[in-house]
Amino acid sequence: MPESRQLQISAPPGWPDTILAPGRDDWQDKAITWLYEHVDPGWRDHDAFWRQHPALLARLARHTAQAQVEELWRGYSTVRVELRDIEPHVRDELLAVYAAEGERVKTLMRQTQLVADALQGVRWRPAR
């Protein structure tokens, strides 16, 4: 791809920093590497399959992130009942940790959706 064309390619807001914008050289390889960071390591045993079907790896990463959100919500919502014997300030700190992780995982869910869309051919165009 000509250099001038490469410079015009941009990624949508919220796109993972470590992945080149869709359409740039090697962006799919970077996307697959990034997706592997967000699924259980055992899934790498099926690398040939995922490289043939990277959108399905993105689907798996989205499902993994969704499961994390559900677990965080379950943990957060039961802290006060299940851990009533620990010191209140420790409980409050734990709730803050759950909240911070919840935000991180929600960002991850958005990023995996953007990557999944791009792997399926959806291209973002900035507003003019």
Phi, psi and omega in degrees: 000134180300148182302320181297324177291320179301320183291336182278345182280127178228164181257155179289159175304136180092357180297140179302133183298330186272000179249132175298155179299145178305134181102341177281158180302137176064013182297324181294321177298318178295322179295317179297316178301316179296317180298321178301330179291346186242017173229166179301138183304333181299335180294339178295342178297346183247034186306318181300318179296311183296325179289332174282331185227064185296333178296330178286328173294321177296322176299315178299318179296321177297316179296322177297314179296320178298318178297323177295319178299315180297319178293319178298317179297316179298314179298314181299315186287346181251357184303310186294328180277310186282336184241036182293344181275350178272162183298140183305321181292328177291318178299316179296321177296319178297318178299322177295322177296314178302316181297316180297316179295324177300316178295318179299316183288327175296321175298317178299319179299317178298315181296317180295327177293317178299316179294317178301315179301313182297320179293338178265008174098359178287128179243133180273138176235125180296148177295143180259000000 
